[in-house]
């Protein structure tokens, strides 16, 4: 793993919460938490949101909290699996309640290399951006060599499709690796987010853009998941395809009411 950038004090001591939704990630979660704890960011804590994983991920998370201390690892147990978006809302809400100044979104499957996190934080602090995205589709960004042509074309098409409908100047509009400033996140009214699946990423970006928040993208290399299987089922795909139209319709409705 490449060496992360070294942030100067007091940036390195920033109060950062990394929100990680999990469902059947018992193999990957200890690796991810270990890498995050090794970044040299003493103000970093991890908020694991587990949706009653049948493989025991919740128990693994509890052990990690016991090993590292609840000041570094917090576990939010939910009773059922009801979507990535709902899990993120629960985790982000907990992070804000606990006083985080910066909130990171990150997958548990090791597809988001942890060594980029200090760079995301440093970019946010140096630019004042409300949102900094780890982007696969800006110059210097790349996809896993394990992705075949079909997956590459599908991912690229999905981004082009959403951007065309919502006319957002964001290159990686479906990105899941990013950092929010706490005040920017509060301004989005998390409890009113409607997306439950992966379209949650699109809705969050769209809300930030429409509220005039500064958005910066930095290039990352996106890895393939290390263990387990993808959670992208047919229902999630359908929601992801329809959500941009719903967001556009809601925006027009709001304009008429305004």
N, C-alpha and C positions, 0 to 999 in steps of 0.2 A: 504494500500500500504506500503511495507517495506520502511524503512528509507534509502535513498541513501547514498553511501559512501561520506565522507567529504574530499574534496581535499584541500591540503595546498595552501597558496599563494606562488608563483603567478599562480600556475596551475588552481586554481578556476576562475581566471580572464582571462583565455585564450579566444581568439577571435574565437568563435564557431558559425557556421551557421547550423541550422537544416533545411534541405530541405524536405518539405512535399507536394507531389503531391496530389491533391484532385479532386474527381468527385463524387458529391452527398454525401458529408460528413458533411452536415450542423449540424447534431446532435453531431457528434464526435469531430469536430474541436475545439470548445470552451473548451471542457474537456482536450484535448491534449495540447493546448496552455497554459491553466491554470496550468497543471502539470509541463510543461517545465519551466514556469516562476517561479515556486516555488522551483526549484532545488538548488537555492543558487549559481548560476553561472552568475555573473553580466555581463560577456562578451558574453553570449549566445543570439542569435537572431534567429528568425524563418522566413524562406522564404517559403511562401505558393504559390504553383503553381496550379491555378485552371483552368480547361479546360471547362469553360462556363457551369458549373453545372446547370441543370434546377431546382434543389431544392433550389437555392439561396446560395450555399456555398460561392460563390465569394463575395456576399454582407456581409455574416457573417465574412469572412476574413477581409474585409475592415473595419468593425466595430471593430474587434480585433486590427487592426493596429491603429485605432483612439484611442482606449482605452489604449493601451500599448505604443503607440508612434511608429513612423516608424523606429526609431533606434532599436527597439526590434522586430517588426513584419513588414515584407515586403510582399507585395502581387504582384505576377506576374499573370496577366490575359491573358489567351490564348483564341483564338476565337473558337476553336473546340477541340474535343476529338480525339487525334491522337496517343495515346499510352503512357504507363508509361515511356518508355525510353526517348521519346522526352520531356516529362514533366520534368524528372530528368535533362536532359541536359540543359534545360532552367533555372531551378532552381540552379543547380551547377554553371553554367556560371555566373549567377547574384551574387551568393555568393562569387565567386573568384574575380569578378570585384569590389565588395564592400570590399575586403580586408580580407576575412576570412582566418585564419590559419589552421582551422580544419573544415571539412564539414561532417555532419551526414546525412545519408539516413534513413528515417523513414516513416512507413505507417501512414495514418491518422485514421485508423480504430481501434486504441487502442490495436492492437495485439502485439505491441512492448512496453513493460512496460518502462515508462520513467525513473524509478529509476536506470536502468542499465547505463544510459548515462554518469554519472560521472565516472563509472568504465571503460567504453570504453575509455573515454578521459584520465584517469589516466594510463591505460594500454598503450595507444599510447605514452604518454609522457615518461613513464618509460622504454619502450622497444625500442623507436625510430622506430616503425613499420610504414610503409606507409599506411597500412590498418589493422584495427582491426574489426573483425566480431563478432556480437552477434550470437552465434551458438546454434542450437537445437540439434546438433548431435555430440558434444564432451561430455566427462564425466561431469555429472552434468547438462547438458542441458535437456530440456523436452518440451513436447507438451501439449496443453490444454486438460484437462480431457473431454471437450465437443467434442473432435475429436473422431469419430468412427473408427473402425478397418480399414474400406476401405480408409478413408482419411489418416490414419497413414501409411498404406502400400503404397498408391500412392505417398505420399511425400517422403518416404524412397526410393522407387523405382526410383523416378525422380532424386534424388541425386546420387544414385548408377549408373544410366544410364549416366548422364553427366560426372561423374568422370571417368567412364570406357572409354568414348570416348576421353576425353580431357586429361586424365592422370594427373589431378591436385591433389596435396596433401592438398586439402581443404575438410573438413568434411561436411560443410553446404554450398555447392556451389551455391544453389539457395537462400541463405539468403538475406533478404532485410533490415536488421538493422545493420548498420556498421558506422565506422568513418574513414575518409580519411585525411591524411596530405595534405595540399594544394599543395605542390610541387609534391607529388605522383599523385594527381588527374590531375594536368596540364600535366604531362608526358604521360597521356593516350590519349591525343588528343580527347577531348570530341566531337568535331564537326564531327569526322569521325566515331563515334559509329553508327552501322547499326541497332541494335535491337530496336524494337519499344515497344514490350510487356514485359512480365516478364523475357524473356530471356536476357533482358538488364543486370540483375544481373549476369548472367553467363558470358556474354561477358566482363563485367568490371573486374570480378575476373580473367578471363583468360588473359586479357591484363596485369593486374598487375603481375600475376605469370610469364608470359613470359618475362616481362621486369625486372625480378629479384627483385621485390619489396618484402620487408619483410611483411609477412601476419601472424597475430596472431588471434586465435579464443578464445573467452571466453564463458562459458556456460550461456545461458539465458533460462527462461521459456517463451514459446511462447503462448500467449493467443489467443482465438478466437475473431473475430470482435464483437464489442458490438452492433452496429446499422448498418442498411443498408445491402447491398448484395455484394457478391464477383463480381469483374470485370473480372474473368477468363472465357471468352467465348471460343467457339470452335476455332476461328481464332488465339487467343492467345495461346491456347494449341498446335495447329499445329506448330506455329512459335517456341514455346519452344522446341518441339520435334526435329525440323529440324535444329535449329540454331547451336547446337554443331558440326554437320557435316560440316556446312558452315564455322565455325571458323577453324576447322581442315583443310579444303580444302584451305582456305585463307592463313593459315600458311604455307602449303606446297608450294603454289604458290609464296609466298614471299621468301621462301628459294631458289626456282629455280631462281627467278630474282636476288637474292643476290649473 
